[in-house]
Amino acid sequence: MINFQQVSKTYPGGHRALEKVNFHIKPGELAFLTGHSGAGKSTLLKLISLMERPSAGHVFINGVDLKKVNSRQIPYARRDIGIIFQNHRLLERYTIFDNVALPLIIEGTHHKQIAKRVHGALDKVGLLDKIKCHPSTLSGGEQQRVGIARAIVNSPPILLADEPTGNLDPELSMEILRLFEDFNKHGTTVLIATHDLGLVARMKYRSLTLKDGRMIQDPLAEAVL
Amino acid sequence: MSLLFKGRQNTNERPKKSVLSGGYFFIINTFRQGVYSLGEMWRTPLASLMTIAVLGLSLTLPATLYLVVKNVQQVSSGFEEAAEISLFVKENLSGKETQTLVKRLALYPEIESVKFVSKENALQEFKEVSGFGQALEYLDSNPLPDVVLVIPTKRNRQPNAASVLLTKLQSEREVDFGKLDIGWLERLNSLLSLLQESVITIALLLLTSVILIIGNTIRLSIMDKKEEIQVMKLVGATNTFIHAPFLWTGIWYGVIGGLFAFICVSLMMWWLSAAVSGVASVYQTNFTLIGLTLNEFALLVLLATSLGFIGSYFSVNHYIKAIEPDKV
């Protein structure tokens, strides 16, 4: 599903964020991406979500080389990837319903379908009763769950999460991770970037580790640096 | 729970939309975004009203100047119709030759009427009008020539056409010289065209300022919604989708600004009409101010709408493109 082949990324100014990274995540797999701050986790996620382009190498998603996706096609490619952020990125002017409905409105989904799917997504994350609220009235954990509902509302095949439990206590963090587990059981490919190694250890899933832009640990890789 | 994943394909492919449903979505979405933009303006009434007022007043000035030119032209067209050519006949012509000239002139297609004034009649008239009757008794002979007064047709009363006709008539062998007092008309027309040119220049400057005002207002709105735009791009919004509400806002500013300008111009015309009627009655004319016609009103609103669209288009094209999710 997600395939990195000799991927390097150097930012303008010379900062080398990734260097010859190779890995493959199978369809329906859940994996963690760990590493210290500045290891290259966010850059890797940005390459998958087409926020950045690799300086060298190839990123394939479902067999499609992302280098061949032109700028006009990027919005359509992004619709197949649900993204969850540490700081939620919810829109304060909108209600929870409108925030979650955003990907569906963009896709041109019929309003009756939008209502059904938003209710379904919020029910899934346990926030159906907050549908008319605004983000600022919710707790950090609740906001994160709204972010997750927005990411999964259009049933994307891939779910990316960048430090989704960064601001949450351990109990809430586990709750959020169980949600990802649940989506994964329904066939969604999930990649979670986190620096919380304790959390990763508690969940028995594959863990990829980055250090200074290099992949230093991948249980499935033939060679570990 | 299973609702979200019901029938979900575990691939990047999605069922393609038909052209018909795509068109339906486009129309519905465009309409929705138009209404949404109007709602956004309604949610910030003071800021929207101020922008509309600035646009309206910027459009009011050129519209008013246009009406000034239009009304002055209406007045001057009355003067232009008074154009009359005097042809002074050569001294030694016989009465028969003069009559032949008059008959020949009457056949000109450019001439509406011809009137012969003999030198005797002219002298008599001069004595009556000038008040020098007794002094003229001392003259040995009548110094005045025979004159043919020519009134050109309506089309040939314009200064340029009348000058051409004068040259043509002066080439008649019986005519000594001709006279057409159009200097003042030419001066009036020059002033009018200067006024027109000034109006066009001022209008262009003000219309450019309208584009800049709308462009800047939309730019501020884009900056205000920067985070929203980034999130939209992240969840798969196309540039067209993101642009639409801002373009609509520009259009609405144009439409409402145009209507505002029309109301301002109409109020001004109503206010001035009483004063103008008073002045006209002093000069014993029944001059009335001409306002904007229905077509001109439609043109004003259309122009304002176009300017709104152009201003917002430039802003949207420039600033939204620059906002990327990775710049967060």
Interface residues (C-beta under 8 A of the other chain):
Chain A: P27 G28 K46 S49 M51 E52 I61 N62 V64 R72 P75 Y76 A77 R78 R79 D80 I83 R89 L91 R93 L102 P103 I106 E107 G108 K116 R117 G120 A121 D123 K124 R150 I152 V153 S155 P157 H186 G187 T188
Chain B: M1 S2 L3 L4 F5 R8 Q9 N10 T11 N12 R14 K17 G22 F25 N29 E227 E228 Q230 V231 M232 K233 L234 V235 G236 A237 T238 N239 F241 E324 P325 D326 V328
